[in-house]
Amino acid sequence: MITPAPNCSKVVALHGVESVGKSTLAASLAERLGCEWVPEYGRLYCEVNGTDLSASDLERIAAEQQAQIAAAQTRSDAAVITDTDWLMTEAWSEMLFDEPLRGLSYRIADLYLHLPPDLAFVQDSVRMFGEDGDRQRFDQICRKVLAKADANWIELDAPIDKRFDQALKAIAEL
């Protein structure tokens, strides 16, 4: 398990299916708050290695994402905003293989901002689940993973133009 050093900053993780605005929101929040932003490592991994993923690929993705988050925590006194974390990789494992990551467990974020699948899907070179039924199934898995981890999370369910402010308020309350 990767744990931060004592007195490290809090971690806020964006959570949800593909193409819901996690990356855009994470970057905007980090800029506004003047804090570290950890992009989604899984996207980079898939851009380099393709999307024909195995369970061991997901284990590597989870480990590297968490290592990047832990490194950002040691560099920052402010919150760390991350596009995703190992719980989202756990959801990917359940979506792809109907099983959780094999025995992996890392520190969970202090707050998860879950984005519902209510934006139009935009296909790109690594996105996989654009059909409405797949998006709804994946969203249910994402929610189940958060509940199973007993994570502190909120749904960013405000209208799109108000989600940034909703996220800022949740982070301020943290």
Backbone torsions as a table, in degrees:
resi	resn	phi	psi	omega
1	MET	NA	132.4	176.1
2	ILE	-89.8	123.8	177.2
3	THR	-124.3	146.2	-179.7
4	PRO	-74.8	160.4	173.8
5	ALA	-66.4	156.5	178.9
6	PRO	-55.4	147.8	177.7
7	ASN	66.4	18.9	176.7
8	CYS	-74.8	162.9	-178.0
9	SER	-68.3	161.9	177.5
10	LYS	-77.3	153.1	-179.6
11	VAL	-112.4	129.5	174.3
12	VAL	-115.4	119.9	-176.9
13	ALA	-111.2	134.5	171.8
14	LEU	-82.3	144.0	-172.6
15	HIS	-143.6	140.9	177.6
16	GLY	147.8	172.4	-176.7
17	VAL	-68.4	176.5	179.1
18	GLU	-63.2	149.2	169.6
19	SER	62.3	43.3	175.2
20	VAL	-116.7	2.4	176.4
21	GLY	98.1	16.1	-178.5
22	LYS	-60.8	-48.8	-176.8
23	SER	-64.0	-44.4	179.8
24	THR	-62.7	-46.4	-179.3
25	LEU	-66.3	-43.1	-179.8
26	ALA	-59.9	-46.2	179.7
27	ALA	-63.5	-41.8	179.9
28	SER	-65.7	-41.8	178.4
29	LEU	-63.8	-45.8	-180.0
30	ALA	-61.6	-40.9	178.6
31	GLU	-63.6	-47.2	-179.0
32	ARG	-63.3	-41.8	-176.6
33	LEU	-84.6	-9.7	-178.9
34	GLY	64.5	41.5	-176.8
35	CYS	-125.8	173.7	179.1
36	GLU	-66.3	142.0	173.5
37	TRP	-122.8	127.8	177.6
38	VAL	-107.7	108.2	179.0
39	PRO	-65.2	168.5	-179.1
40	GLU	-74.4	111.1	180.0
41	TYR	-67.2	-34.9	-178.5
42	GLY	-58.3	-35.8	177.6
43	ARG	-62.6	-49.5	179.0
44	LEU	-59.9	-44.7	179.7
45	TYR	-56.8	-46.1	-179.1
46	CYS	-70.5	-33.6	176.7
47	GLU	-63.5	-34.2	-179.7
48	VAL	-85.0	-41.7	-169.9
49	ASN	-107.9	-6.5	-178.2
50	GLY	89.9	174.0	-174.0
51	THR	-104.7	8.3	175.0
52	ASP	-83.1	78.2	-169.7
53	LEU	-88.0	148.0	172.5
54	SER	-110.5	171.0	175.9
55	ALA	-59.8	-38.8	179.8
56	SER	-68.0	-31.4	173.8
57	ASP	-61.1	-45.6	-179.6
58	LEU	-65.1	-36.0	176.4
59	GLU	-62.9	-42.3	177.7
60	ARG	-64.7	-41.9	179.2
61	ILE	-61.6	-47.5	-179.7
62	ALA	-60.7	-45.6	-178.5
63	ALA	-62.9	-44.4	-179.1
64	GLU	-68.7	-40.8	177.9
65	GLN	-58.9	-46.1	-179.1
66	GLN	-66.8	-37.1	177.2
67	ALA	-63.7	-40.0	178.4
68	GLN	-66.9	-37.6	177.6
69	ILE	-65.1	-47.0	179.8
70	ALA	-60.5	-40.2	178.2
71	ALA	-64.7	-41.0	178.5
72	ALA	-63.7	-36.9	178.8
73	GLN	-62.6	-36.1	-178.7
74	THR	-75.0	-19.0	179.6
75	ARG	-92.1	-8.3	-168.1
76	SER	-129.9	139.0	170.8
77	ASP	-91.8	-18.9	-179.8
78	ALA	-89.2	180.0	176.6
79	ALA	-63.0	154.5	171.6
80	VAL	-108.7	127.0	177.1
81	ILE	-102.6	127.7	178.7
82	THR	-125.3	137.8	179.7
83	ASP	-59.1	-29.3	-175.1
84	THR	-166.1	171.7	171.4
85	ASP	-149.2	-167.8	-173.4
86	TRP	-63.9	-25.7	178.0
87	LEU	-67.1	-32.8	176.0
88	MET	-70.6	-36.1	175.7
89	THR	-66.3	-34.2	173.8
90	GLU	-60.5	-44.1	178.2
91	ALA	-62.7	-39.8	176.4
92	TRP	-59.8	-42.7	179.9
93	SER	-61.4	-42.5	179.0
94	GLU	-68.5	-35.5	178.9
95	MET	-69.0	-43.7	-176.5
96	LEU	-79.3	-39.6	-169.5
97	PHE	-122.8	2.6	-177.6
98	ASP	57.3	31.2	176.7
99	GLU	-153.7	152.5	178.6
100	PRO	-72.7	169.0	173.7
101	LEU	-58.1	142.1	-174.3
102	ARG	-72.6	97.1	172.1
103	GLY	69.5	7.6	-179.3
104	LEU	-84.9	142.2	176.3
105	SER	-154.3	125.9	178.3
106	TYR	-125.4	170.6	175.1
107	ARG	-61.2	137.1	177.2
108	ILE	-88.1	159.9	179.5
109	ALA	-67.0	160.8	178.0
110	ASP	-74.6	-26.4	179.2
111	LEU	-152.2	136.1	173.6
112	TYR	-112.1	134.0	174.9
113	LEU	-108.0	103.8	-176.4
114	HIS	-90.2	126.4	177.3
115	LEU	-103.3	126.3	-179.4
116	PRO	-74.5	159.6	-178.7
117	PRO	-83.2	60.7	-176.5
118	ASP	-110.5	7.2	172.8
119	LEU	-98.9	154.0	176.8
120	ALA	-63.4	136.6	178.7
121	PHE	-70.2	133.7	176.2
122	VAL	-117.3	114.9	-179.3
123	GLN	-72.7	142.1	170.7
124	ASP	-142.0	-167.2	-172.2
125	SER	-71.5	-14.8	-176.9
126	VAL	-124.9	-7.1	-179.7
127	ARG	-75.2	144.0	-170.8
128	MET	-120.8	-30.3	-168.1
129	PHE	-119.6	80.5	-177.0
130	GLY	-95.6	-15.2	-179.7
131	GLU	-72.1	142.8	-176.8
132	ASP	-54.9	-44.0	179.8
133	GLY	-61.9	-42.4	177.6
134	ASP	-64.4	-42.0	-179.8
135	ARG	-63.7	-40.8	179.7
136	GLN	-67.8	-41.8	177.9
137	ARG	-62.4	-45.3	-179.5
138	PHE	-63.1	-40.5	178.9
139	ASP	-61.9	-41.4	178.6
140	GLN	-63.9	-38.1	176.4
141	ILE	-64.2	-43.7	179.1
142	CYS	-57.4	-45.4	179.8
143	ARG	-65.4	-40.3	179.1
144	LYS	-62.4	-41.6	179.7
145	VAL	-63.2	-43.0	177.6
146	LEU	-62.3	-43.4	-179.5
147	ALA	-65.6	-43.8	-179.7
148	LYS	-60.5	-35.6	-179.8
149	ALA	-82.4	-4.3	-175.9
150	ASP	54.6	43.0	-177.1
151	ALA	-77.4	151.8	171.9
152	ASN	-83.4	111.5	-176.3
153	TRP	-145.9	154.7	173.2
154	ILE	-130.9	154.5	175.1
155	GLU	-91.1	125.7	173.5
156	LEU	-84.7	86.3	-172.5
157	ASP	-108.6	7.4	176.1
158	ALA	-68.6	163.1	173.0
159	PRO	-53.8	151.6	-174.1
160	ILE	-48.2	-44.4	-176.7
161	ASP	-72.9	-4.9	179.7
162	LYS	-113.0	-3.7	-175.7
163	ARG	-66.9	-34.8	178.4
164	PHE	-59.5	-48.1	179.1
165	ASP	-65.5	-37.7	176.8
166	GLN	-61.8	-42.0	178.9
167	ALA	-65.7	-45.1	178.4
168	LEU	-58.2	-42.0	-180.0
169	LYS	-63.3	-45.2	179.7
170	ALA	-62.2	-39.9	180.0
171	ILE	-68.3	-41.1	179.0
172	ALA	-61.6	-37.3	179.5
173	GLU	-72.4	-19.5	178.9
174	LEU	-67.8	NA	NA
